[in-house]
Amino acid sequence: MSNQKYPPGWDEHRVQEVIAHYENQTEDEEFAEIEAALQAENTTLMAVPTELVPEVRALLARKLSA
């Protein structure tokens, strides 16, 4: 098995917690989370063509590390 590489601050335990959170969510909780994201201030949700996702992630990473 290959070694996993995680972003800074992440490890196997944190990944498993996130997976468990979403696997155990009820449909109502899922919709409430989506609704909260849509109403969050200073946040924009948009569709990005799949082929541009790596570039968008890199841009966000540069912005967050600056």
C-alpha positions, -999 to 999 in steps of 0.1 A, spaced: 0 0 0 13 35 -8 17 62 17 -11 88 16 -2 125 13 -26 148 32 -28 186 31 -13 204 60 -33 198 92 -50 167 78 -44 131 87 -61 97 83 -82 103 114 -95 137 101 -103 122 67 -123 94 84 -142 119 105 -153 139 74 -163 107 56 -184 96 86 -200 130 88 -213 129 53 -222 92 53 -243 96 84 -261 128 74 -298 127 70 -313 142 39 -326 171 59 -292 178 74 -277 176 39 -301 202 25 -296 224 56 -259 224 50 -263 233 13 -288 261 22 -263 275 48 -236 275 22 -258 294 -3 -265 321 23 -229 324 36 -216 360 35 -184 367 15 -188 334 -4 -196 327 -40 -206 293 -54 -201 287 -90 -198 259 -116 -162 254 -129 -154 233 -159 -138 201 -147 -106 207 -167 -101 240 -148 -105 226 -113 -68 219 -108 -59 255 -117 -87 269 -95 -74 248 -66 -39 260 -72 -50 296 -73 -69 292 -40 -39 275 -24 -16 304 -34 -41 329 -20 -45 310 13 -8 307 18 -1 343 11 
